[in-house]
Amino acid sequence: MARWLLILGMVLALVACAPAPTPAPPTATPAAPPPAATPAPPTPTPPPREVVLTAWTIGPEQASHFRADNLTAAAEALNKALEAEGSNIRVKVDASFDTSTWDEYRQRFILAAQAGNAPDIILSGHEDTAPWSEAGFIVPLDDWIRKYEAQTGLKDIFPTLWNAVTYKGQRWAVPQDTEARPMFFSKTLLKKLGWSDEEIQALPERIRTGQFTLMDLLRVAKEAQDKGVVKPGYGYWTRPRRGLDFYQFYIAFGGQLQDPQTGKLVLVQEALRKHFQFHYDTVFTYGTTPKNFIGTDWSTWHQTVSAGDQVLFWNGGTWHWGQWLTQFGRQEPDLWANIGFALIPAGEPGQKPTTLSHPLVYMVTSEKASGKKNQELAFRLIAMATTPELNTRHAVQSAHLAILKTQLDDPEYKKAQFLQQTAYMVEYATYAPNHADFSAYDEVVWTALSAVMGGEMKPDQAVEMVVKELQARLGDKVIIR
């Protein structure tokens, strides 16, 4: 018994001395995720900033109102492009359309530019690029043309038109339209004079090939008056006011306006004398143009010639066709039935027929002239307005010729019969010189011509006066031949 008690005590002692069992490691509590970073607030989109681009344009004929309207229409395309680029700028266009005279319009712009209040865009004749660039009123465009040409209609402009806006190796404008200046004639009156339909139809080609000259024109006009087909003074009408058209006659007698090598202005004395003699003869020798004709109201002129049965020959512009339809109530079938058109005839055998093309162009004004820094935006608006659709709607309504190669395939342009039949004339065209002093040259020549047509001076005297005045005013800037 005692032995069993001893054994039990030893067991209990061993149990008491045994190491405690290792407890199971406690289950780890998952660590809480770090607090998420507070996202930065989104950068607020800047509110749209409106830029108003101002543009001045002129007809002066009402039919050319798309010169302004096309700029307004192009704002939508420009704003879409700006949005796609992420720009907050949005453009609004304030384009005006002037129907006053060219002299008034140009003078208004010059005064505004001198005062720093010019519009962002000015439309004018291509010959203004030279004096206005020299005055610092407009900016060169070559860098922007290269930047935006591939994505706009600029790439389709006929290359010869770029030549018309190039001065001192830089392009200063974008062509807006161009035209030709035909010699119109009354089919109705030629028929009364005894011409057959075949002879009337062949007249434009006879003129193109030099078989019918300006002197032939005066003789036919005089014959029509002598036979009572037209009233005295209605055989041939010039334009009634100062304008570049008159230089076509100087060119038709072998004249030249600018030397291509030196860029200097040119006066060919014998061609000028014949030009003056032609206009003297039509008033005083043949009596085919009325005395005191210069200064006739344009509205009277248009109403008379577009009737088709009052004046036998008259020179005008392709755009006049559009004016007669839109402003003077003529119907196109009547115009086609009564009126024909051709190049300006050669002055005499051996010379060439001609016409004058006078591209109107959009220019971008400088910060100095406008007081604003919108030059690139203004250029982009012009580029967006240079499309076959916009240019064709202007061309068709106003009877101006295409400036874009893509216009020739436009269905609306193809349907314009008058534009199709006058397109060849551009191949015979002369342009007014891009020369800073051409306005002074023109003033001297016009003063002499108007004196000749007014009976105040004979042609030889007028040439002598022009030579002296040009030498005094322009010196070696003009070459006298």
C-alpha positions as CSV (number, residue, x, y, z in Angstrom):
1,M,0.0,0.0,0.0
2,A,2.7,2.3,1.0
3,R,4.5,1.4,-2.2
4,W,1.5,2.4,-4.4
5,L,1.2,5.7,-2.5
6,L,4.9,6.4,-3.2
7,I,4.5,5.7,-6.9
8,L,1.4,8.0,-7.1
9,G,3.3,10.8,-5.4
10,M,6.2,10.5,-7.9
11,V,3.8,10.7,-10.9
12,L,2.1,13.7,-9.5
13,A,5.5,15.4,-9.0
14,L,6.6,14.7,-12.6
15,V,3.3,16.1,-13.9
16,A,3.8,19.2,-11.8
17,C,7.4,19.7,-13.1
18,A,6.5,19.1,-16.8
19,P,6.9,22.2,-19.1
20,A,3.6,23.9,-20.0
21,P,2.4,23.1,-23.5
22,T,3.2,25.7,-26.1
23,P,0.0,27.6,-26.8
24,A,-1.1,27.9,-30.5
25,P,-0.1,31.2,-31.9
26,P,-2.9,33.7,-31.9
27,T,-4.6,34.3,-35.2
28,A,-3.2,37.5,-36.7
29,T,-5.8,40.3,-37.2
30,P,-5.6,41.5,-40.8
31,A,-4.0,44.9,-41.1
32,A,-6.4,47.6,-42.2
33,P,-5.7,48.9,-45.7
34,P,-4.0,52.3,-45.8
35,P,-6.4,55.1,-46.4
36,A,-7.0,55.8,-50.1
37,A,-5.4,59.0,-51.3
38,T,-7.8,61.8,-51.8
39,P,-8.1,62.4,-55.6
40,A,-7.1,65.8,-56.8
41,P,-10.1,67.8,-57.9
42,P,-10.4,67.9,-61.7
43,T,-8.9,70.9,-63.5
44,P,-11.9,73.0,-64.4
45,T,-12.4,73.5,-68.2
46,P,-11.7,77.2,-68.8
47,P,-14.8,78.9,-70.0
48,P,-15.0,79.6,-73.8
49,R,-13.3,82.9,-74.7
50,E,-15.1,84.7,-77.6
51,V,-12.9,86.5,-80.1
52,V,-14.7,88.8,-82.5
53,L,-13.0,89.0,-85.9
54,T,-14.0,92.0,-88.0
55,A,-13.9,92.0,-91.8
56,W,-14.5,94.7,-94.4
57,T,-15.5,93.7,-97.9
58,I,-16.9,95.5,-100.9
59,G,-18.8,94.7,-104.1
60,P,-19.5,97.4,-104.9
61,E,-22.1,95.4,-106.9
62,Q,-24.7,93.8,-104.6
63,A,-24.4,90.4,-106.4
64,S,-21.0,89.9,-104.7
65,H,-22.3,89.9,-101.1
66,F,-20.8,86.4,-100.5
67,R,-17.5,88.1,-100.1
68,A,-18.7,88.9,-96.6
69,D,-21.2,86.0,-96.1
70,N,-18.6,83.3,-96.8
71,L,-16.4,84.6,-93.9
72,T,-19.4,84.4,-91.6
73,A,-20.2,80.9,-92.8
74,A,-16.6,79.8,-92.3
75,A,-16.8,80.6,-88.5
76,E,-18.6,77.3,-87.8
77,A,-15.8,75.2,-89.4
78,L,-13.1,77.2,-87.6
79,N,-14.8,76.8,-84.2
80,K,-15.1,73.1,-84.7
81,A,-11.4,72.9,-85.5
82,L,-10.5,75.0,-82.4
83,E,-12.7,72.7,-80.2
84,A,-11.0,69.6,-81.6
85,E,-7.6,71.2,-80.8
86,G,-8.7,71.7,-77.2
87,S,-8.7,75.4,-77.5
88,N,-11.2,77.4,-75.4
89,I,-11.3,80.2,-78.1
90,R,-14.4,80.6,-80.1
91,V,-14.7,83.0,-83.0
92,K,-17.6,85.3,-83.9
93,V,-17.4,87.1,-87.2
94,D,-18.6,90.7,-87.8
95,A,-18.3,91.1,-91.6
96,S,-19.5,94.2,-93.4
97,F,-20.3,94.5,-97.1
98,D,-19.8,97.9,-98.8
99,T,-21.6,99.1,-101.9
100,S,-20.0,102.6,-102.0
101,T,-17.2,103.5,-104.5
102,W,-13.8,101.9,-104.5
103,D,-12.1,105.3,-103.8
104,E,-14.3,105.8,-100.7
105,Y,-13.8,102.3,-99.4
106,R,-10.0,102.4,-99.8
107,Q,-9.8,105.8,-98.2
108,R,-11.8,104.7,-95.2
109,F,-9.5,101.7,-94.7
110,I,-6.3,103.8,-94.9
111,L,-7.6,106.3,-92.4
112,A,-8.7,103.4,-90.0
113,A,-5.3,101.7,-90.4
114,Q,-3.4,104.9,-89.7
115,A,-5.5,105.3,-86.5
116,G,-5.0,101.7,-85.4
117,N,-8.7,100.9,-85.9
118,A,-8.6,98.7,-89.0
119,P,-10.6,95.5,-89.2
120,D,-8.8,92.2,-88.8
121,I,-9.5,91.3,-92.4
122,I,-9.7,93.6,-95.4
123,L,-10.8,92.7,-98.9
124,S,-9.5,94.7,-101.8
125,G,-7.8,94.5,-105.2
126,H,-4.5,92.5,-105.4
127,E,-2.7,95.7,-106.4
128,D,-3.1,97.1,-102.9
129,T,-0.8,94.4,-101.4
130,A,2.3,96.4,-102.4
131,P,1.4,99.9,-101.0
132,W,-0.3,98.4,-97.9
133,S,2.6,96.1,-97.1
134,E,5.0,99.0,-97.5
135,A,2.8,101.0,-95.1
136,G,2.8,98.2,-92.5
137,F,-1.0,97.8,-92.7
138,I,-0.9,94.1,-93.6
139,V,1.2,91.0,-92.7
140,P,2.9,88.4,-94.8
141,L,1.1,85.0,-94.9
142,D,3.7,82.5,-96.1
143,D,4.3,80.8,-92.7
144,W,0.6,80.3,-92.1
145,I,0.0,79.2,-95.7
146,R,2.6,76.4,-95.3
147,K,1.1,75.5,-91.9
148,Y,-2.6,75.2,-93.0
149,E,-2.4,74.7,-96.8
150,A,-2.7,70.9,-96.8
151,Q,-5.8,70.8,-94.6
152,T,-7.7,73.6,-96.4
153,G,-8.7,74.7,-99.9
154,L,-5.6,76.8,-100.1
155,K,-3.8,73.9,-101.8
156,D,-6.2,74.1,-104.7
157,I,-5.7,77.8,-105.6
158,F,-4.4,78.3,-109.2
159,P,-0.7,79.1,-109.0
160,T,-1.0,82.1,-111.2
161,L,-3.3,83.7,-108.7
162,W,-0.6,83.4,-106.0
163,N,1.7,85.3,-108.3
164,A,-0.8,88.2,-108.2
165,V,-0.5,88.5,-104.4
166,T,3.3,88.1,-104.2
167,Y,5.4,91.2,-103.5
168,K,9.1,91.2,-102.8
169,G,9.1,87.4,-102.6
170,Q,6.3,87.1,-100.0
171,R,2.6,86.4,-100.3
172,W,0.5,89.1,-98.7
173,A,-3.1,87.9,-99.4
174,V,-5.4,85.0,-100.3
175,P,-7.3,85.2,-103.6
176,Q,-11.1,85.5,-103.2
177,D,-12.1,85.7,-106.8
178,T,-11.0,86.6,-110.3
179,E,-12.6,87.6,-113.5
180,A,-12.2,88.6,-117.1
181,R,-13.3,91.9,-118.8
182,P,-14.9,91.1,-122.1
183,M,-15.9,93.2,-125.1
184,F,-19.7,92.8,-125.2
185,F,-21.8,93.3,-128.3
186,S,-25.4,93.4,-129.3
187,K,-26.4,90.4,-131.4
188,T,-29.7,92.1,-132.1
189,L,-28.1,95.2,-133.5
190,L,-25.5,93.4,-135.6
191,K,-28.4,91.4,-137.1
192,K,-30.2,94.7,-137.9
193,L,-27.0,95.9,-139.5
194,G,-27.1,92.9,-141.9
195,W,-24.9,90.4,-140.2
196,S,-25.9,86.8,-140.5
197,D,-26.2,84.5,-137.5
198,E,-23.1,82.7,-138.6
199,E,-21.1,86.0,-138.8
200,I,-22.3,87.0,-135.4
201,Q,-21.4,83.6,-133.9
202,A,-17.9,83.8,-135.5
203,L,-17.1,87.2,-134.1
204,P,-15.5,86.1,-130.8
205,E,-13.2,83.7,-132.7
206,R,-12.2,86.4,-135.2
207,I,-11.3,88.6,-132.3
208,R,-9.3,85.8,-130.6
209,T,-7.3,85.2,-133.8
210,G,-6.6,88.9,-134.4
211,Q,-8.8,89.2,-137.5
212,F,-11.1,91.9,-136.0
213,T,-9.3,94.8,-134.4
214,L,-10.3,97.8,-132.3
215,M,-10.3,100.0,-135.4
216,D,-12.6,97.5,-137.1
217,L,-14.9,97.9,-134.1
218,L,-15.0,101.7,-134.5
219,R,-15.7,101.4,-138.2
220,V,-18.6,99.0,-137.6
221,A,-20.0,101.1,-134.8
222,K,-19.9,104.2,-137.1
223,E,-21.6,102.2,-139.9
224,A,-24.4,101.3,-137.5
225,Q,-24.9,104.9,-136.6
226,D,-24.8,106.1,-140.2
227,K,-27.5,103.5,-141.1
228,G,-29.7,104.5,-138.2
229,V,-29.3,101.1,-136.4
230,V,-28.2,102.9,-133.3
231,K,-28.4,106.5,-132.1
232,P,-25.3,108.8,-132.5
233,G,-23.0,108.1,-129.6
234,Y,-24.3,104.6,-129.0
235,G,-21.9,102.7,-131.3
236,Y,-19.4,102.0,-128.5
237,W,-19.4,102.7,-124.8
238,T,-16.4,102.5,-122.5
239,R,-16.8,102.1,-118.7
240,P,-18.1,105.4,-117.5
241,R,-15.6,106.0,-114.7
242,R,-12.0,105.6,-113.8
243,G,-10.8,102.0,-113.6
244,L,-8.2,99.5,-114.6
245,D,-10.3,98.4,-117.7
246,F,-8.7,101.2,-119.7
247,Y,-5.3,99.6,-119.5
248,Q,-6.6,96.8,-121.7
249,F,-6.5,99.1,-124.7
250,Y,-2.9,100.3,-123.9
251,I,-1.9,96.6,-123.8
252,A,-3.9,95.8,-127.0
253,F,-1.6,98.4,-128.8
254,G,1.5,96.7,-127.5
255,G,1.8,98.4,-124.1
256,Q,3.5,97.0,-121.0
257,L,2.9,97.9,-117.3
258,Q,5.8,96.3,-115.5
259,D,9.2,95.0,-116.3
260,P,9.4,91.3,-115.1
261,Q,13.2,91.5,-114.5
262,T,13.5,94.7,-112.5
263,G,9.9,95.0,-111.2
264,K,9.9,98.6,-112.3
265,L,6.8,100.2,-113.9
266,V,6.9,100.7,-117.7
267,L,5.5,103.2,-120.1
268,V,5.6,102.5,-123.8
269,Q,5.0,105.9,-125.4
270,E,3.7,104.7,-128.8
271,A,1.3,102.3,-127.3
272,L,0.0,105.0,-125.0
273,R,-0.4,107.4,-127.9
274,K,-2.5,104.8,-129.8
275,H,-4.5,104.1,-126.7
276,F,-5.3,107.8,-126.3
277,Q,-5.9,108.2,-130.1
278,F,-8.5,105.3,-130.0
279,H,-10.4,107.0,-127.2
280,Y,-10.1,110.4,-128.9
281,D,-11.4,108.9,-132.1
282,T,-14.4,107.2,-130.6
283,V,-15.6,110.5,-129.2
284,F,-14.5,113.1,-131.7
285,T,-13.6,111.4,-135.0
286,Y,-16.3,108.8,-135.2
287,G,-18.8,110.1,-132.6
288,T,-19.5,106.6,-131.5
289,T,-19.1,107.5,-127.8
290,P,-21.0,110.6,-126.5
291,K,-19.1,113.7,-125.5
292,N,-18.9,114.2,-121.7
293,F,-19.5,110.5,-121.3
294,I,-17.0,110.0,-118.5
295,G,-18.9,110.5,-115.2
296,T,-22.1,108.8,-116.5
297,D,-24.0,107.2,-113.6
298,W,-23.3,103.4,-113.4
299,S,-27.0,102.6,-113.0
300,T,-27.8,104.4,-116.3
301,W,-24.9,102.6,-118.0
302,H,-26.1,99.2,-116.8
303,Q,-29.7,99.8,-117.7
304,T,-28.8,100.9,-121.2
305,V,-26.2,98.3,-122.2
306,S,-28.0,95.3,-120.6
307,A,-31.2,96.1,-122.7
308,G,-29.2,94.5,-125.6
309,D,-30.7,96.7,-128.2
310,Q,-29.4,100.2,-127.4
311,V,-25.6,100.1,-127.6
312,L,-23.7,98.1,-130.3
313,F,-20.3,97.5,-128.5
314,W,-19.3,98.1,-124.9
315,N,-16.6,96.8,-122.6
316,G,-17.3,95.6,-119.1
317,G,-16.6,92.7,-116.7
318,T,-17.9,89.1,-116.4
319,W,-19.5,90.1,-113.1
320,H,-21.7,92.5,-114.9
321,W,-23.6,89.5,-116.3
322,G,-24.5,88.7,-112.7
323,Q,-25.5,92.3,-111.9
324,W,-27.8,92.4,-114.9
325,L,-29.6,89.4,-113.6
326,T,-29.8,90.3,-109.9
327,Q,-29.9,94.1,-109.9
328,F,-31.4,95.2,-113.2
329,G,-34.2,92.7,-113.7
330,R,-32.8,91.0,-116.8
331,Q,-33.7,87.4,-117.6
332,E,-30.9,85.0,-118.6
333,P,-32.6,83.8,-121.8
334,D,-32.9,87.4,-123.0
335,L,-29.3,88.1,-122.3
336,W,-28.2,85.0,-124.3
337,A,-30.5,86.0,-127.1
338,N,-29.3,89.6,-127.3
339,I,-25.8,89.8,-126.0
340,G,-22.5,88.3,-127.1
341,F,-19.0,88.6,-125.6
342,A,-15.4,88.3,-126.7
343,L,-11.8,89.3,-125.8
344,I,-10.8,92.9,-126.1
345,P,-9.7,93.0,-129.8
346,A,-6.1,93.6,-130.8
347,G,-5.4,97.3,-131.3
348,E,-4.2,96.7,-134.9
349,P,-3.0,93.9,-137.1
350,G,0.0,92.1,-135.5
351,Q,-1.0,92.8,-132.0
352,K,-2.9,90.4,-129.7
353,P,-6.3,90.4,-128.1
354,T,-6.4,90.8,-124.4
355,T,-8.4,91.1,-121.2
356,L,-7.5,92.2,-117.7
357,S,-8.1,90.1,-114.7
358,H,-8.3,91.8,-111.3
359,P,-8.3,89.3,-108.4
360,L,-9.9,90.5,-105.3
361,V,-8.1,89.2,-102.2
362,Y,-8.4,88.9,-98.4
363,M,-5.6,90.5,-96.4
364,V,-4.8,90.2,-92.7
365,T,-4.1,93.5,-91.0
366,S,-1.2,94.1,-88.7
367,E,-1.3,94.8,-85.0
368,K,-0.2,98.3,-85.8
369,A,-3.2,98.8,-88.1
370,S,-5.9,97.0,-86.1
371,G,-4.7,97.4,-82.5
372,K,-5.3,93.6,-82.1
373,K,-3.3,90.4,-82.1
374,N,-5.8,88.2,-84.0
375,Q,-3.6,87.7,-87.0
376,E,-3.4,83.9,-87.1
377,L,-7.1,83.4,-86.3
378,A,-8.0,85.9,-89.0
379,F,-5.9,83.9,-91.5
380,R,-7.5,80.6,-90.4
381,L,-10.9,82.1,-91.0
382,I,-9.9,83.1,-94.5
383,A,-8.6,79.6,-95.1
384,M,-11.8,78.0,-93.9
385,A,-13.7,80.3,-96.3
386,T,-11.7,79.0,-99.2
387,T,-13.7,76.0,-100.3
388,P,-15.2,74.9,-103.6
389,E,-18.7,75.1,-102.2
390,L,-18.4,78.7,-100.8
391,N,-16.3,80.0,-103.7
392,T,-18.7,78.5,-106.3
393,R,-21.8,80.0,-104.8
394,H,-20.1,83.4,-105.0
395,A,-18.8,82.7,-108.5
396,V,-22.2,81.5,-109.9
397,Q,-24.2,84.4,-108.4
398,S,-21.8,87.2,-109.2
399,A,-20.4,85.8,-112.5
400,H,-16.8,85.6,-111.3
401,L,-14.4,82.9,-112.4
402,A,-13.0,80.0,-110.4
403,I,-10.0,80.4,-108.2
404,L,-9.8,76.8,-107.1
405,K,-9.0,73.8,-109.3
406,T,-11.7,71.8,-107.4
407,Q,-14.3,74.4,-108.5
408,L,-14.1,73.2,-112.1
409,D,-15.6,69.9,-111.0
410,D,-18.3,71.4,-108.8
411,P,-21.7,70.5,-110.3
412,E,-23.1,74.1,-109.8
413,Y,-20.1,75.6,-111.5
414,K,-20.4,73.2,-114.4
415,K,-24.0,74.3,-114.9
416,A,-23.0,78.0,-115.1
417,Q,-22.9,78.4,-118.9
418,F,-21.6,82.0,-118.9
419,L,-18.6,81.0,-116.7
420,Q,-17.8,78.0,-118.8
421,Q,-17.8,80.2,-122.0
422,T,-15.6,82.9,-120.6
423,A,-13.1,80.7,-118.8
424,Y,-10.7,80.7,-121.8
425,M,-10.2,84.5,-121.4
426,V,-8.0,84.1,-118.4
427,E,-5.3,82.7,-120.7
428,Y,-5.1,86.2,-122.3
429,A,-5.2,88.2,-119.1
430,T,-2.9,90.9,-117.9
431,Y,-2.8,91.8,-114.2
432,A,-2.3,95.3,-112.7
433,P,1.2,95.7,-111.3
434,N,2.0,94.9,-107.7
435,H,4.0,98.1,-107.2
436,A,3.9,100.5,-104.4
437,D,3.8,103.5,-106.8
438,F,1.2,102.2,-109.3
439,S,-1.5,104.4,-107.8
440,A,0.6,107.5,-108.7
441,Y,1.2,106.0,-112.2
442,D,-2.5,105.4,-112.6
443,E,-3.4,108.9,-111.4
444,V,-1.2,110.5,-114.0
445,V,-2.4,108.3,-116.9
446,W,-6.1,108.7,-115.9
447,T,-5.8,112.5,-115.7
448,A,-4.4,112.5,-119.2
449,L,-7.0,110.1,-120.7
450,S,-9.9,111.9,-119.1
451,A,-8.6,115.1,-120.6
452,V,-8.4,113.5,-124.0
453,M,-11.9,112.1,-123.9
454,G,-13.1,115.5,-122.6
455,G,-11.6,117.4,-125.5
456,E,-9.2,119.3,-123.3
457,M,-6.1,117.7,-124.8
458,K,-4.9,116.0,-128.0
459,P,-3.3,112.5,-127.8
460,D,0.2,113.7,-128.5
461,Q,0.0,116.4,-125.9
462,A,-1.4,113.9,-123.4
463,V,1.5,111.5,-123.9
464,E,4.0,114.3,-123.5
465,M,2.3,115.3,-120.2
466,V,2.3,111.7,-118.9
467,V,6.0,111.3,-119.6
468,K,7.0,114.5,-117.8
469,E,4.7,113.8,-114.8
470,L,6.0,110.3,-114.4
471,Q,9.6,111.3,-114.6
472,A,9.0,114.0,-112.1
473,R,7.0,111.9,-109.6
474,L,8.6,108.5,-110.0
475,G,12.1,109.1,-111.4
476,D,13.9,105.8,-112.0
477,K,11.0,103.8,-110.6
478,V,9.5,103.9,-114.1
479,I,11.1,102.8,-117.4
480,I,10.0,105.1,-120.3
481,R,10.3,103.5,-123.7
